[in-house]
Amino acid sequence: MAKNNHLLGSFTLENIPAAKKGGPKIDVSFDIDQNGILKVGAVEKAGGSSSGVTINSDQNRLSKEQIDQMVADSAKFAEEDKNAKLSADARRELREYLEGQKAFAGLDKLKMKDRRKHQKAVEAGFEFLKQEGATHVDIKAKLRETEAVCSPITALLYDGGEARDSEDQAMAEDETKPDEL
């Protein structure tokens, strides 16, 4: 995680034109020469803005003891880091699903009760994301729960029918149909 990184230097890339999320394309380069000097540069492709920083081998260096302590800590917290990564990945997956459902085209064509049910499920998912401390198992469960509500509703846009409230109702309807020979 970034909170555990050691800051060696910084620079600011300015005059980036306004664009949608994921729109700006920035090339970042890292060069280390034989003397241990690190050069970091960034260029924004559309506007041509560029900036960089040079870090000498004697600037902001960690002592041998600090490096050894960091290595020992990394081994000690490996499992915690793995769980943090799994949680971050699960949060990203849930957030992307919710954003896709929120922007789903054609929801206005559905019946009001289906629209409300869909909207409540998406809002509940966003509220869940605001909570801290949820494990990746909890987040994945919330994703499955939200998918269970939203998928049948969005499928209606392709089928042109009405959403069923539960699988039991669907099975009951199948049982009442006469058997064909």
JOQUI-V559856 format. One record per residue. N is the residue number from 0. RES is the residue in one small letter. PHI is phi in whole degrees, -180 to 180 (NA if undefined). OMEGA is omega in degrees with one decimal (999 if undefined). Layout:
# JOQUI-V559856
N,RES,PHI,OMEGA ; N,RES,PHI,OMEGA
This chain:
# JOQUI-V559856
0,m,NA,-176.1 ; 1,a,-66,-178.0 ; 2,k,-64,-179.0 ; 3,n,-95,178.9 ; 4,n,-76,177.8 ; 5,h,-106,-177.1 ; 6,l,-73,177.4 ; 7,l,-99,-179.3 ; 8,g,176,179.4 ; 9,s,-152,174.1 ; 10,f,-152,-178.3 ; 11,t,-120,175.5 ; 12,l,-99,-174.7 ; 13,e,-108,176.8 ; 14,n,61,174.8 ; 15,i,-86,-179.0 ; 16,p,-64,179.3 ; 17,a,-63,179.9 ; 18,a,-155,177.2 ; 19,k,-68,178.1 ; 20,k,-54,-179.5 ; 21,g,82,-178.0 ; 22,g,-74,-178.0 ; 23,p,-64,177.4 ; 24,k,-110,-176.4 ; 25,i,-124,175.0 ; 26,d,-93,178.6 ; 27,v,-115,179.4 ; 28,s,-125,177.7 ; 29,f,-124,178.4 ; 30,d,-128,175.4 ; 31,i,-118,179.2 ; 32,d,-91,-174.7 ; 33,q,-67,178.7 ; 34,n,-92,179.5 ; 35,g,82,178.9 ; 36,i,-91,-178.9 ; 37,l,-99,175.9 ; 38,k,-119,179.1 ; 39,v,-118,179.5 ; 40,g,-137,178.3 ; 41,a,-139,179.0 ; 42,v,-132,176.1 ; 43,e,-87,-170.1 ; 44,k,-65,-173.4 ; 45,a,-69,-176.0 ; 46,g,-94,179.4 ; 47,g,81,178.7 ; 48,s,-65,178.2 ; 49,s,-143,178.6 ; 50,s,-161,-179.9 ; 51,g,-168,179.0 ; 52,v,-148,175.8 ; 53,t,-117,-178.2 ; 54,i,-119,179.3 ; 55,n,-77,-176.7 ; 56,s,-68,-179.9 ; 57,d,-98,-178.7 ; 58,q,-91,171.2 ; 59,n,49,-179.1 ; 60,r,-81,175.3 ; 61,l,-89,176.4 ; 62,s,-76,178.7 ; 63,k,-59,179.5 ; 64,e,-65,178.9 ; 65,q,-64,179.1 ; 66,i,-65,178.9 ; 67,d,-62,178.6 ; 68,q,-65,178.9 ; 69,m,-65,178.5 ; 70,v,-65,178.6 ; 71,a,-63,178.8 ; 72,d,-64,-178.8 ; 73,s,-64,177.3 ; 74,a,-68,-177.5 ; 75,k,-67,-175.2 ; 76,f,-105,-177.4 ; 77,a,-60,-179.0 ; 78,e,-66,177.9 ; 79,e,-63,178.2 ; 80,d,-65,178.8 ; 81,k,-62,179.0 ; 82,n,-66,177.9 ; 83,a,-64,178.6 ; 84,k,-67,178.5 ; 85,l,-61,178.6 ; 86,s,-66,179.6 ; 87,a,-63,178.3 ; 88,d,-64,179.3 ; 89,a,-66,176.7 ; 90,r,-61,179.5 ; 91,r,-63,179.9 ; 92,e,-62,178.6 ; 93,l,-65,-179.7 ; 94,r,-61,179.5 ; 95,e,-64,178.2 ; 96,y,-63,-178.8 ; 97,l,-64,178.6 ; 98,e,-64,176.8 ; 99,g,-65,178.7 ; 100,q,-69,-179.9 ; 101,k,-64,-177.8 ; 102,a,-97,-175.9 ; 103,f,-62,-177.8 ; 104,a,-75,173.5 ; 105,g,95,-179.9 ; 106,l,-62,179.4 ; 107,d,-68,179.1 ; 108,k,-85,-178.4 ; 109,l,-83,174.2 ; 110,k,-65,-175.2 ; 111,m,-58,-177.7 ; 112,k,-65,178.1 ; 113,d,-69,177.9 ; 114,r,-62,180.0 ; 115,r,-65,179.6 ; 116,k,-61,178.4 ; 117,h,-63,-178.5 ; 118,q,-62,179.0 ; 119,k,-63,179.9 ; 120,a,-66,179.4 ; 121,v,-67,178.6 ; 122,e,-63,178.1 ; 123,a,-64,177.0 ; 124,g,-65,177.9 ; 125,f,-65,176.9 ; 126,e,-64,178.4 ; 127,f,-61,-179.9 ; 128,l,-64,179.3 ; 129,k,-73,-179.3 ; 130,q,-74,175.6 ; 131,e,-96,173.1 ; 132,g,89,179.0 ; 133,a,-74,178.7 ; 134,t,-80,179.3 ; 135,h,-64,177.5 ; 136,v,-67,178.3 ; 137,d,-63,-177.7 ; 138,i,-67,178.0 ; 139,k,-63,178.1 ; 140,a,-64,178.0 ; 141,k,-65,177.0 ; 142,l,-62,179.3 ; 143,r,-62,178.9 ; 144,e,-63,-179.7 ; 145,t,-67,177.9 ; 146,e,-62,-179.4 ; 147,a,-63,178.6 ; 148,v,-84,-171.5 ; 149,c,-78,-174.9 ; 150,s,-60,178.6 ; 151,p,-64,-179.0 ; 152,i,-72,180.0 ; 153,t,-70,176.8 ; 154,a,-65,179.0 ; 155,l,-61,180.0 ; 156,l,-64,178.8 ; 157,y,-91,-176.9 ; 158,d,-89,-177.9 ; 159,g,78,-178.7 ; 160,g,-106,-179.3 ; 161,e,-117,-178.8 ; 162,a,-67,175.2 ; 163,r,-93,-178.4 ; 164,d,-74,-179.9 ; 165,s,-157,177.6 ; 166,e,-69,179.1 ; 167,d,-61,179.3 ; 168,q,-64,179.5 ; 169,a,-65,179.5 ; 170,m,-68,179.5 ; 171,a,-64,178.9 ; 172,e,-67,177.8 ; 173,d,-64,-178.7 ; 174,e,-71,-177.9 ; 175,t,-82,179.6 ; 176,k,-75,178.8 ; 177,p,-70,178.8 ; 178,d,-74,177.5 ; 179,e,-97,179.2 ; 180,l,-100,999
